[in-house]
Amino acid sequence: MKTLVGGAVAAVLGLLGMAIWSEQFFGILAGVVPVTLFLGGALAIYLGFDELKDKWQGEEDFDFGDGASDVDRYKKEIEDLKKEINSLKGSK
């Protein structure tokens, strides 16, 4: 209930402030909107470029020329690790 009353009071005071100082309010608004649009556009360009860069980098990571698939490499690595674990268990 306190939030509702506080919000209503803030809204009324805001409307009164805009009515009394409308020229200053619109002057500030005219200065803030272009800056906000510029910064939002710059952020969108940056994020879009970063996404494209990740996409290009992801396409270059695939190497189909060596003949060994990722699954085969992982299986071999697991077998090597199992052998190493068994050798460490045997040495104790």
Phi and psi in degrees as a GROMACS rama.xvg file:
@    title "Ramachandran Plot"
@    xaxis  label "Phi"
@    yaxis  label "Psi"
@TYPE xy
-62.9597  -37.9509  LYS-2
-65.3387  -40.9006  THR-3
-62.9519  -46.5451  LEU-4
-66.343  -43.6294  VAL-5
-61.6565  -40.8266  GLY-6
-65.563  -40.1524  GLY-7
-65.0155  -42.8647  ALA-8
-63.7944  -43.5792  VAL-9
-62.7616  -40.4479  ALA-10
-64.8678  -42.4376  ALA-11
-65.5991  -45.5536  VAL-12
-62.6857  -37.3074  LEU-13
-64.3158  -42.6873  GLY-14
-64.285  -42.1504  LEU-15
-63.4198  -42.5584  LEU-16
-62.3865  -41.2049  GLY-17
-68.1699  -33.3802  MET-18
-70.926  -41.3559  ALA-19
-73.5037  -45.513  ILE-20
-111.214  45.9601  TRP-21
-63.7695  -38.2427  SER-22
-63.8529  -44.6631  GLU-23
-67.384  -38.8939  GLN-24
-61.4333  -47.881  PHE-25
-69.7318  -27.9231  PHE-26
-65.7402  -44.6288  GLY-27
-65.5961  -43.1777  ILE-28
-61.696  -39.5986  LEU-29
-65.7836  -27.9008  ALA-30
-85.2027  -29.9626  GLY-31
-82.0532  -38.0312  VAL-32
-60.8092  -48.8892  VAL-33
-62.9813  -38.3156  PRO-34
-64.7316  -42.959  VAL-35
-62.8947  -43.5533  THR-36
-62.6574  -42.0606  LEU-37
-63.2345  -48.1372  PHE-38
-66.2021  -38.6198  LEU-39
-65.0392  -40.3047  GLY-40
-66.36  -40.3618  GLY-41
-64.3001  -40.3285  ALA-42
-64.3484  -42.1707  LEU-43
-63.5211  -40.8988  ALA-44
-63.5398  -44.8085  ILE-45
-60.7684  -47.1495  TYR-46
-66.5213  -37.7314  LEU-47
-65.8075  -41.3104  GLY-48
-65.5283  -41.4123  PHE-49
-63.0975  -39.4504  ASP-50
-65.6326  -42.1641  GLU-51
-63.5392  -41.3752  LEU-52
-62.0419  -42.4857  LYS-53
-64.0454  -38.1903  ASP-54
-66.1318  -44.6618  LYS-55
-63.9629  -41.0401  TRP-56
-66.3287  -37.701  GLN-57
-65.9491  -35.0568  GLY-58
-71.1679  -30.4579  GLU-59
-77.3928  -20.533  GLU-60
-70.0327  -25.129  ASP-61
-79.1203  123.825  PHE-62
-121.279  104.666  ASP-63
-93.7759  1.89158  PHE-64
-83.3735  -21.5398  GLY-65
-83.6193  -14.5253  ASP-66
86.8361  -19.047  GLY-67
-93.7371  127.553  ALA-68
-84.3994  167.444  SER-69
-61.6448  -37.0472  ASP-70
-62.1101  -44.236  VAL-71
-63.8992  -41.0227  ASP-72
-64.4446  -41.898  ARG-73
-67.0079  -39.047  TYR-74
-62.0048  -42.9102  LYS-75
-64.408  -41.435  LYS-76
-64.5103  -39.606  GLU-77
-63.9146  -43.703  ILE-78
-62.4873  -41.4195  GLU-79
-62.8217  -41.7629  ASP-80
-66.7834  -38.5826  LEU-81
-62.0904  -42.8535  LYS-82
-62.4525  -41.0554  LYS-83
-65.3132  -41.475  GLU-84
-63.1227  -44.5303  ILE-85
-63.3243  -37.8852  ASN-86
-68.2816  -35.6494  SER-87
-70.6623  -36.081  LEU-88
-65.9402  -38.3788  LYS-89
-70.8029  -25.867  GLY-90
-80.705  -12.272  SER-91
